Amino acid sequence: MAINGETKTESTNEDIRPKNILASGALYHYILETSVYPREPEPMKELREITAKHPGSIITTTADEGQFLNMLMKLMNAKNMMEISVFTGYSLLAIALALPEDGKILAMDINRENYEMGLPILEKAGVAHKIDFREGLALPVLDQMIADVR
Ligand SMILES: C[S@@+](CC[C@H](N)C(=O)[O-])C[C@H]1O[C@@H](n2cnc3c(N)ncnc32)[C@H](O)[C@@H]1O
């Protein structure tokens, strides 16, 4: 089977399909193994492994994207963040770990169950106090928050 112009073999290296500019699954896998996973904080590794067991795991943020987000938050000195689309919380954790102790992240998702799957890890990582999770469609949740301060 051809994926991105490559022939898919039985090799497990070919099983990770790049969702980014890298055209080679094998190269992407190599970068993950040699550069990304060794730098992944332990709670993120734990959450990634739990998320991988979810039937919808394909929609999760990847480890390289998570580290990129974490770096961006630090470069920006971000203190207040908003995330629309939490799923099990992998990108939420990447962001929350980069925020200062008094930083805050408003996190919205229509599905609380998936968020609660990752919540014990967010708590163990010591970042749960930074997170304000709201269940629901993001736009109505935001509209309500604006209405509440008027
Ligand atoms: C691509 S996943 C998010 C991945 C997540 N950021 C992560 O790191 O794993 C998309 C999520 O968007 C949520 N969603 C879809 N439509 C939404 C909406 N209108 N408001 C809030 N969440 C929504 C879904 O429930 C799903 O969990």
PDBQT file of the ligand as one rigid body, heavy atoms in Angstrom, charges set to zero:
ROOT
HETATM    1  C1  LIG A 201      -8.303  16.812  17.718  1.00  0.00    +0.000 C 
HETATM    2  S1  LIG A 201      -9.123  16.469  19.238  1.00  0.00    +0.000 S 
HETATM    3  C2  LIG A 201      -8.248  17.462  20.347  1.00  0.00    +0.000 C 
HETATM    4  C3  LIG A 201      -6.889  16.888  20.653  1.00  0.00    +0.000 C 
HETATM    5  C4  LIG A 201      -6.300  17.407  21.937  1.00  0.00    +0.000 C 
HETATM    6  N1  LIG A 201      -5.950  18.803  21.854  1.00  0.00    +0.000 N 
HETATM    7  C5  LIG A 201      -5.104  16.559  22.354  1.00  0.00    +0.000 C 
HETATM    8  O1  LIG A 201      -4.045  17.105  22.633  1.00  0.00    +0.000 OA
HETATM    9  O2  LIG A 201      -5.229  15.332  22.383  1.00  0.00    +0.000 OA
HETATM   10  C6  LIG A 201     -10.664  17.277  18.990  1.00  0.00    +0.000 C 
HETATM   11  C7  LIG A 201     -11.550  17.457  20.233  1.00  0.00    +0.000 C 
HETATM   12  O3  LIG A 201     -12.458  18.511  19.953  1.00  0.00    +0.000 OA
HETATM   13  C8  LIG A 201     -13.645  18.299  20.669  1.00  0.00    +0.000 C 
HETATM   14  N2  LIG A 201     -14.649  19.169  20.028  1.00  0.00    +0.000 N 
HETATM   15  C9  LIG A 201     -15.212  19.054  18.807  1.00  0.00    +0.000 A 
HETATM   16  N3  LIG A 201     -16.021  20.103  18.559  1.00  0.00    +0.000 NA
HETATM   17  C10 LIG A 201     -15.945  20.925  19.639  1.00  0.00    +0.000 A 
HETATM   18  C11 LIG A 201     -16.541  22.188  19.986  1.00  0.00    +0.000 A 
HETATM   19  N4  LIG A 201     -17.368  22.822  19.147  1.00  0.00    +0.000 N 
HETATM   20  N5  LIG A 201     -16.235  22.737  21.184  1.00  0.00    +0.000 NA
HETATM   21  C12 LIG A 201     -15.388  22.114  22.029  1.00  0.00    +0.000 A 
HETATM   22  N6  LIG A 201     -14.789  20.932  21.762  1.00  0.00    +0.000 NA
HETATM   23  C13 LIG A 201     -15.062  20.341  20.581  1.00  0.00    +0.000 A 
HETATM   24  C14 LIG A 201     -13.857  16.796  20.542  1.00  0.00    +0.000 C 
HETATM   25  O4  LIG A 201     -14.675  16.322  21.593  1.00  0.00    +0.000 OA
HETATM   26  C15 LIG A 201     -12.407  16.271  20.630  1.00  0.00    +0.000 C 
HETATM   27  O5  LIG A 201     -12.084  15.893  21.955  1.00  0.00    +0.000 OA
ENDROOT
TORSDOF 0
